Amino acid sequence: MVARNGRSAFRQRLRRLRLRWIRFSQPLLGPLRRRWKRSLKLRTMTITGIVTGVMILIAGTFILTNVGDDLYSARRDQVLQDSARATLAAQGRIDASDASNRASMLALAASVRRTVQDTSASQLIYVRRQPGQAPAPDAPDDSTTLPQLVDAVTPELSEAVKQGEAPQFWQAVRLMDDSGVENPGIVVASTLSFPAGAGTYDLFIGYDLSDTERALGFISRTLALTALFLMLLIGGLVLVISNIVFRPIRVAANTSRRLAAGDREARMPLQNDEHFDQLSKGFNDMADTLQRRIDELDRLSEMQQRFVSDVSHELRTPLTTVRLASEVLKAQEHDPESSQARAIEVLGDQIDRFESLLTDLLEISRYDAGRVVIETEPTNLVALTNDVVEGLRPLSGSPIEICTDGGFSPLEVDARRIRRIVSNLVGNAIEHGEGRPIVVSVDSNAGAVAIGVRDWGWA
């Protein structure tokens, strides 16, 4: 139970950390993520840069590793040859000596150190009597030219020299110079046999490899600068190539944008490429087809507008004549209950309706032609809505409720068109309300006025 509670607390802490990271990184990563999703050019350049960087990193690491190994191997072989030469010279000096007492042994040891220093390229020399031998009173004391070299000799190297399985042994170490800076180095160990029972001595020669490290550092900096230059060069090439490759796409996008904005003459130029030229030709053919269709629709729309306008104007004359005739008939004396009087009344109503339809037809014609003129005047929308509802209430089989919560202030509107809109809405509600209540509401706030008509019909 304790382990389960511990896992649950860890999950909650992990969830809180994840949510905190999301809240922190969203403002920073959100725009970049959106830019990444929208820009193919950015994705192409980023992926190319990453792949190029990885390839350069792998190649640079491989080159640097091989060069470093070759430099180290060459320097090591040189050091071993130098140490072998110095060891042979020192052993030759010992073999040519006839030292038999301690004083001559001390002189011989000093001569051996000078011989090693003169023969080898290093001045870091450590000579000691090999451990484990029987004491010898005439044996020279251990000597070194650098105290740090004594600490650099490890027990493993000492044991390898003592075993004597090879004439030379070497080990990579860190040598400290006079200024206290540690540098890489190599210690080469060999043996010297002194005469007159002095025994066997171990000869350690230290070689400073700081020059090799500096050379490797110079090569590393050169490779890094070369890699940076290559990255910049490849980035520039990718940018130029991306601009060349994506230029036809940008041209197509700009051309389509111009077409969408209404420039019918916008066309894509040829790009001197087989595939993009096919795209340009197809796009231009599509634009030509659209222009022809739009021109045809414009002509048809113009003919329709002219027809509607002509029909409306032509109908005005017979409508006026019929209205005059209706007024003449209505002015004559008739029995109000007679069928003739009712026919004259129906005729007048139908003439009014026909004239209203003709006015709507002319209004539609003006809308199509784009010549509608809004004639505004101060209007109380509450009074206008009440007038419309009261005029249609006798025709309604449903109760009509008016809710006026606002809209009492006069507004500059086209009262005729507002009246027609409200009349159409209320008329549709009466027609499709299925006898259920109709609610007409007028409300307003500081910036707008709304008129709503609500019914519960299905149609």
C-alpha positions as CSV (number, residue, x, y, z in Angstrom):
1,M,0.0,0.0,0.0
2,V,2.9,2.4,0.8
3,A,4.6,1.6,-2.5
4,R,1.3,2.2,-4.4
5,N,0.8,5.6,-2.7
6,G,4.4,6.5,-3.5
7,R,3.9,5.7,-7.2
8,S,0.6,7.7,-7.2
9,A,2.4,10.8,-5.6
10,F,5.2,10.5,-8.2
11,R,2.7,10.4,-11.1
12,Q,0.9,13.5,-9.7
13,R,4.2,15.3,-9.3
14,L,5.2,14.3,-12.9
15,R,1.8,15.5,-14.2
16,R,2.2,18.8,-12.4
17,L,5.7,19.3,-13.9
18,R,4.4,18.4,-17.4
19,L,1.5,20.9,-17.1
20,R,4.0,23.6,-15.8
21,W,6.3,22.9,-18.7
22,I,3.4,23.2,-21.2
23,R,2.3,26.5,-19.6
24,F,5.8,27.8,-19.8
25,S,6.7,26.7,-23.3
26,Q,3.4,27.4,-25.0
27,P,4.0,31.1,-25.5
28,L,7.4,30.4,-26.9
29,L,6.8,27.2,-28.9
30,G,3.3,28.0,-30.1
31,P,4.2,30.6,-32.8
32,L,7.2,28.5,-33.9
33,R,5.0,25.4,-34.1
34,R,2.4,27.2,-36.2
35,R,5.1,28.6,-38.4
36,W,6.6,25.1,-38.8
37,K,3.2,23.7,-39.9
38,R,2.5,26.5,-42.4
39,S,5.9,26.9,-44.0
40,L,7.2,24.2,-46.3
41,K,10.3,26.3,-47.0
42,L,11.1,26.5,-43.2
43,R,10.7,22.7,-42.9
44,T,12.9,22.0,-45.9
45,M,15.7,24.4,-44.7
46,T,15.5,23.0,-41.2
47,I,15.6,19.4,-42.2
48,T,18.4,20.0,-44.7
49,G,20.4,21.9,-42.0
50,I,20.0,19.2,-39.4
51,V,21.0,16.4,-41.9
52,T,24.0,18.5,-43.1
53,G,25.0,19.3,-39.5
54,V,24.9,15.6,-38.5
55,M,26.9,14.6,-41.6
56,I,29.5,17.3,-41.0
57,L,29.7,16.3,-37.3
58,I,30.2,12.6,-38.1
59,A,32.8,13.4,-40.8
60,G,34.6,15.9,-38.5
61,T,34.6,13.5,-35.6
62,F,36.0,10.7,-37.9
63,I,38.7,12.9,-39.3
64,L,39.7,14.4,-36.0
65,T,39.8,10.9,-34.4
66,N,42.0,9.5,-37.2
67,V,44.3,12.5,-37.2
68,G,44.6,12.5,-33.4
69,D,45.4,8.8,-33.5
70,D,47.9,9.2,-36.2
71,L,49.6,12.1,-34.5
72,Y,49.7,10.3,-31.2
73,S,51.0,7.1,-32.8
74,A,53.7,9.0,-34.7
75,R,54.8,10.8,-31.6
76,R,54.8,7.6,-29.6
77,D,57.0,5.8,-32.1
78,Q,59.3,8.8,-32.2
79,V,59.5,8.8,-28.4
80,L,60.2,5.1,-28.2
81,Q,63.0,5.4,-30.8
82,D,64.5,8.3,-28.9
83,S,64.3,6.4,-25.6
84,A,65.8,3.3,-27.1
85,R,68.7,5.4,-28.5
86,A,69.3,7.1,-25.2
87,T,69.2,3.7,-23.3
88,L,71.7,2.1,-25.6
89,A,74.1,5.1,-25.2
90,A,73.7,5.0,-21.5
91,Q,74.3,1.3,-21.3
92,G,77.4,1.7,-23.6
93,R,78.8,4.3,-21.2
94,I,78.3,1.9,-18.3
95,D,79.8,-1.0,-20.1
96,A,82.9,1.1,-21.0
97,S,83.4,2.1,-17.3
98,D,85.7,0.4,-14.8
99,A,84.1,1.9,-11.7
100,S,84.7,-0.2,-8.6
101,N,83.9,2.0,-5.6
102,R,81.2,4.3,-4.5
103,A,82.9,7.5,-5.7
104,S,83.4,6.1,-9.1
105,M,79.9,4.7,-9.1
106,L,78.5,8.2,-8.3
107,A,80.6,9.7,-11.1
108,L,79.3,7.0,-13.4
109,A,75.7,7.7,-12.5
110,A,76.2,11.4,-13.2
111,S,77.8,10.6,-16.5
112,V,74.9,8.3,-17.4
113,R,72.4,11.1,-16.7
114,R,74.3,13.5,-18.9
115,T,74.5,10.9,-21.6
116,V,70.8,10.4,-21.6
117,Q,70.1,14.1,-21.6
118,D,72.6,14.6,-24.5
119,T,71.3,11.7,-26.5
120,S,67.5,12.0,-26.0
121,A,65.2,14.9,-26.8
122,S,63.9,15.1,-23.3
123,Q,65.4,16.4,-20.1
124,L,62.9,14.6,-17.8
125,I,65.0,11.7,-16.5
126,Y,64.4,9.5,-13.4
127,V,67.0,6.8,-12.5
128,R,66.3,4.5,-9.6
129,R,67.6,1.2,-8.3
130,Q,65.1,-1.5,-9.1
131,P,63.2,-2.5,-6.0
132,G,63.6,-6.0,-4.5
133,Q,67.4,-6.3,-4.9
134,A,69.9,-6.9,-2.1
135,P,71.5,-3.8,-0.6
136,A,74.8,-2.7,-2.2
137,P,76.9,-0.1,-0.3
138,D,78.5,1.2,-3.5
139,A,75.3,1.5,-5.5
140,P,74.5,5.1,-6.5
141,D,71.4,6.8,-5.1
142,D,68.2,7.4,-7.1
143,S,68.2,10.7,-9.0
144,T,65.7,12.7,-11.0
145,T,65.6,16.0,-12.9
146,L,61.9,16.6,-12.1
147,P,60.3,15.6,-8.8
148,Q,56.8,15.3,-10.5
149,L,58.2,12.5,-12.7
150,V,58.6,10.3,-9.6
151,D,54.9,10.6,-8.9
152,A,54.0,9.9,-12.5
153,V,55.6,6.4,-12.4
154,T,52.7,4.1,-11.6
155,P,53.1,0.7,-9.8
156,E,51.9,-1.0,-13.0
157,L,54.7,0.5,-15.0
158,S,57.3,-0.4,-12.3
159,E,56.0,-4.0,-12.2
160,A,56.2,-4.3,-16.0
161,V,59.8,-3.1,-16.0
162,K,60.7,-5.5,-13.2
163,Q,59.3,-8.4,-15.1
164,G,61.5,-7.5,-18.1
165,E,59.3,-9.1,-20.8
166,A,60.3,-6.4,-23.3
167,P,63.2,-4.0,-23.7
168,Q,60.9,-1.0,-23.3
169,F,57.6,-0.1,-21.6
170,W,55.6,3.1,-21.9
171,Q,52.6,4.7,-20.3
172,A,50.5,7.8,-21.0
173,V,50.6,10.2,-18.0
174,R,50.0,13.8,-17.1
175,L,53.1,15.8,-16.5
176,M,53.1,19.1,-14.6
177,D,55.5,21.8,-15.8
178,D,57.2,24.5,-13.8
179,S,54.1,26.8,-13.9
180,G,51.9,24.2,-12.5
181,V,50.0,23.3,-15.7
182,E,49.4,19.7,-16.5
183,N,50.2,18.5,-20.0
184,P,49.8,15.2,-21.6
185,G,53.0,13.1,-21.8
186,I,54.5,9.6,-22.1
187,V,56.9,7.9,-19.7
188,V,59.2,5.3,-21.3
189,A,60.8,2.8,-19.0
190,S,63.9,0.6,-19.6
191,T,66.7,-1.0,-17.5
192,L,70.4,-0.3,-17.0
193,S,72.9,-2.9,-15.6
194,F,75.5,-1.2,-13.4
195,P,78.9,-3.0,-12.7
196,A,80.6,-4.1,-9.5
197,G,77.4,-5.5,-7.9
198,A,75.5,-2.2,-8.0
199,G,72.6,-4.0,-9.5
200,T,69.9,-3.2,-12.0
201,Y,68.5,0.4,-12.4
202,D,65.3,1.5,-14.0
203,L,65.5,4.4,-16.4
204,F,62.4,6.5,-16.8
205,I,62.4,9.2,-19.5
206,G,59.4,11.5,-19.6
207,Y,58.3,13.2,-22.8
208,D,56.0,16.2,-22.9
209,L,53.3,16.0,-25.6
210,S,51.9,19.5,-25.3
211,D,53.1,20.3,-28.8
212,T,51.1,17.4,-30.1
213,E,48.1,18.6,-28.1
214,R,48.5,22.1,-29.5
215,A,48.7,20.7,-33.0
216,L,45.5,18.7,-32.4
217,G,43.8,21.7,-31.0
218,F,44.8,23.7,-34.0
219,I,43.4,21.0,-36.3
220,S,40.2,20.9,-34.2
221,R,39.7,24.6,-34.5
222,T,40.4,24.5,-38.2
223,L,37.8,21.7,-38.6
224,A,35.3,23.6,-36.5
225,L,35.7,26.8,-38.6
226,T,35.6,24.7,-41.8
227,A,32.4,23.0,-40.5
228,L,30.8,26.4,-39.7
229,F,31.8,27.8,-43.1
230,L,30.3,24.7,-44.7
231,M,27.1,25.1,-42.7
232,L,26.8,28.7,-43.7
233,L,27.6,27.9,-47.3
234,I,25.1,25.1,-47.4
235,G,22.5,27.2,-45.6
236,G,23.0,29.9,-48.2
237,L,22.7,27.4,-51.1
238,V,19.6,25.9,-49.6
239,L,18.1,29.3,-49.2
240,V,18.9,30.2,-52.8
241,I,17.7,26.9,-54.1
242,S,14.5,27.1,-52.0
243,N,13.8,30.6,-53.4
244,I,14.3,29.3,-56.9
245,V,12.2,26.2,-56.4
246,F,9.4,27.9,-54.5
247,R,9.2,31.0,-56.7
248,P,6.7,29.4,-59.1
249,I,4.6,28.4,-56.2
250,R,4.7,32.0,-54.8
251,V,3.8,33.2,-58.3
252,A,0.8,30.8,-58.5
253,A,-0.3,31.9,-55.0
254,N,-0.1,35.6,-55.9
255,T,-1.9,35.1,-59.2
256,S,-4.7,33.1,-57.5
257,R,-4.9,35.9,-54.9
258,R,-5.3,38.5,-57.6
259,L,-8.0,36.5,-59.3
260,A,-9.8,36.1,-56.1
261,A,-9.6,39.9,-55.6
262,G,-11.3,40.5,-58.9
263,D,-8.4,41.0,-61.3
264,R,-9.6,39.0,-64.3
265,E,-6.4,39.7,-66.3
266,A,-4.1,38.0,-63.8
267,R,-2.2,35.1,-65.4
268,M,0.8,33.0,-64.5
269,P,4.0,33.5,-66.5
270,L,6.0,30.6,-67.8
271,Q,8.8,29.4,-65.5
272,N,11.1,27.8,-68.1
273,D,10.5,24.4,-66.6
274,E,8.5,21.5,-68.1
275,H,6.4,20.7,-65.0
276,F,5.8,24.3,-63.9
277,D,5.0,25.4,-67.4
278,Q,2.3,22.7,-67.5
279,L,1.0,24.1,-64.2
280,S,1.1,27.7,-65.6
281,K,-0.7,26.6,-68.8
282,G,-3.4,24.7,-66.9
283,F,-3.9,27.6,-64.5
284,N,-4.1,30.1,-67.3
285,D,-6.6,27.9,-69.2
286,M,-8.7,27.7,-66.0
287,A,-8.6,31.5,-65.6
288,D,-9.6,32.0,-69.2
289,T,-12.5,29.6,-68.8
290,L,-13.6,31.3,-65.6
291,Q,-13.4,34.7,-67.3
292,R,-15.6,33.5,-70.2
293,R,-18.1,32.1,-67.7
294,I,-18.2,35.3,-65.7
295,D,-18.6,37.3,-68.9
296,E,-21.5,35.1,-69.9
297,L,-23.1,35.4,-66.5
298,D,-22.6,39.2,-66.6
299,R,-24.4,39.4,-69.9
300,L,-27.2,37.1,-68.7
301,S,-27.5,39.2,-65.5
302,E,-27.6,42.4,-67.5
303,M,-30.2,41.0,-69.9
304,Q,-32.3,39.7,-66.9
305,Q,-32.1,43.1,-65.3
306,R,-33.1,44.9,-68.5
307,F,-35.9,42.4,-69.0
308,V,-37.2,42.9,-65.4
309,S,-36.9,46.7,-65.7
310,D,-38.6,46.7,-69.1
311,V,-41.4,44.5,-67.9
312,S,-41.9,46.5,-64.8
313,H,-42.1,49.8,-66.7
314,E,-44.4,48.3,-69.4
315,L,-46.8,46.9,-66.7
316,R,-47.0,50.4,-65.2
317,T,-49.2,51.7,-68.0
318,P,-51.9,49.0,-68.0
319,L,-51.8,48.9,-64.2
320,T,-52.5,52.6,-64.1
321,T,-55.3,52.2,-66.6
322,V,-56.9,49.4,-64.6
323,R,-56.6,51.5,-61.4
324,L,-58.3,54.4,-63.1
325,A,-61.1,52.2,-64.3
326,S,-61.5,50.7,-60.8
327,E,-61.7,54.1,-59.3
328,V,-64.4,55.1,-61.8
329,L,-66.4,52.0,-61.0
330,K,-66.0,52.5,-57.3
331,A,-67.2,56.1,-57.6
332,Q,-70.5,55.0,-59.1
333,E,-73.4,54.2,-56.8
334,H,-73.9,50.6,-56.1
335,D,-75.7,48.6,-53.5
336,P,-73.0,47.7,-50.9
337,E,-74.5,44.2,-50.6
338,S,-74.5,43.5,-54.3
339,S,-72.1,41.2,-56.0
340,Q,-71.0,44.1,-58.3
341,A,-69.8,46.1,-55.3
342,R,-68.0,43.1,-53.8
343,A,-66.3,42.5,-57.2
344,I,-65.2,46.1,-57.4
345,E,-63.8,45.9,-53.9
346,V,-61.9,42.7,-54.7
347,L,-60.6,44.3,-57.9
348,G,-59.2,47.2,-55.9
349,D,-57.5,44.9,-53.4
350,Q,-56.0,42.9,-56.2
351,I,-54.8,46.0,-58.0
352,D,-53.1,47.1,-54.7
353,R,-51.5,43.7,-54.4
354,F,-50.4,43.7,-58.0
355,E,-48.9,47.2,-57.5
356,S,-47.1,46.0,-54.4
357,L,-45.7,43.0,-56.4
358,L,-44.6,45.3,-59.1
359,T,-42.8,47.6,-56.6
360,D,-41.0,44.5,-55.2
361,L,-40.0,43.5,-58.7
362,L,-38.6,46.9,-59.4
363,E,-36.8,46.8,-56.1
364,I,-35.3,43.5,-57.0
365,S,-34.2,44.9,-60.3
366,R,-32.5,47.8,-58.6
367,Y,-30.7,45.4,-56.2
368,D,-29.4,43.3,-59.1
369,A,-28.3,46.5,-60.9
370,G,-26.6,47.8,-57.8
371,R,-28.5,51.0,-57.9
372,V,-30.4,50.7,-54.6
373,V,-30.6,54.0,-52.7
374,I,-31.2,53.9,-49.0
375,E,-33.6,56.7,-47.9
376,T,-33.3,57.1,-44.2
377,E,-35.4,59.0,-41.8
378,P,-35.9,59.1,-38.0
379,T,-38.0,56.1,-37.2
380,N,-39.4,54.6,-34.0
381,L,-39.0,50.9,-34.5
382,V,-41.5,50.1,-31.7
383,A,-44.2,52.1,-33.4
384,L,-43.3,50.7,-36.8
385,T,-43.5,47.1,-35.4
386,N,-46.9,47.8,-33.7
387,D,-48.3,49.2,-37.0
388,V,-47.2,46.2,-39.0
389,V,-48.6,43.7,-36.4
390,E,-51.9,45.5,-36.0
391,G,-52.3,45.6,-39.8
392,L,-51.7,41.8,-40.0
393,R,-53.5,40.8,-36.8
394,P,-57.0,40.5,-38.6
395,L,-55.4,37.9,-41.0
396,S,-53.9,35.8,-38.2
397,G,-55.5,32.8,-36.7
398,S,-52.9,32.8,-34.0
399,P,-52.5,35.2,-31.0
400,I,-49.7,37.7,-31.6
401,E,-47.8,39.0,-28.6
402,I,-45.6,42.1,-28.7
403,C,-42.7,42.5,-26.2
404,T,-41.1,45.9,-26.3
405,D,-38.1,45.9,-23.9
406,G,-36.2,48.6,-25.9
407,G,-35.9,50.4,-29.2
408,F,-38.0,53.4,-28.3
409,S,-35.4,56.0,-29.4
410,P,-35.7,57.1,-33.1
411,L,-33.1,55.7,-35.5
412,E,-32.0,56.8,-39.0
413,V,-33.2,53.8,-41.1
414,D,-35.0,53.2,-44.3
415,A,-38.5,52.8,-42.8
416,R,-40.1,51.4,-46.0
417,R,-37.7,48.5,-46.3
418,I,-37.7,47.8,-42.5
419,R,-41.5,47.7,-42.6
420,R,-41.4,45.2,-45.5
421,I,-38.9,43.0,-43.7
422,V,-41.0,42.9,-40.5
423,S,-44.2,42.3,-42.6
424,N,-42.6,39.3,-44.4
425,L,-41.4,37.8,-41.1
426,V,-44.8,38.2,-39.4
427,G,-46.6,37.0,-42.5
428,N,-44.5,33.8,-42.6
429,A,-45.1,33.2,-38.9
430,I,-48.9,33.6,-39.4
431,E,-48.7,31.2,-42.4
432,H,-46.6,28.5,-40.7
433,G,-47.4,29.1,-37.1
434,E,-50.0,26.3,-37.0
435,G,-52.3,28.4,-34.8
436,R,-49.8,28.6,-31.9
437,P,-48.8,32.0,-30.3
438,I,-46.5,34.3,-32.1
439,V,-44.0,36.5,-30.2
440,V,-42.7,39.7,-31.7
441,S,-40.0,41.3,-29.6
442,V,-38.1,44.6,-29.9
443,D,-35.0,45.2,-27.7
444,S,-31.9,47.3,-27.8
445,N,-28.6,48.1,-26.1
446,A,-26.1,50.9,-26.4
447,G,-25.0,49.9,-29.9
448,A,-27.8,48.0,-31.6
449,V,-31.5,47.4,-32.0
450,A,-33.0,44.0,-32.7
451,I,-36.5,42.9,-33.9
452,G,-37.3,39.2,-33.5
453,V,-40.3,37.1,-34.6
454,R,-40.8,33.7,-33.1
455,D,-43.2,31.0,-33.9
456,W,-43.5,27.3,-33.3
457,G,-44.2,26.0,-36.8
458,W,-42.5,23.2,-38.6
459,A,-42.4,24.6,-42.2
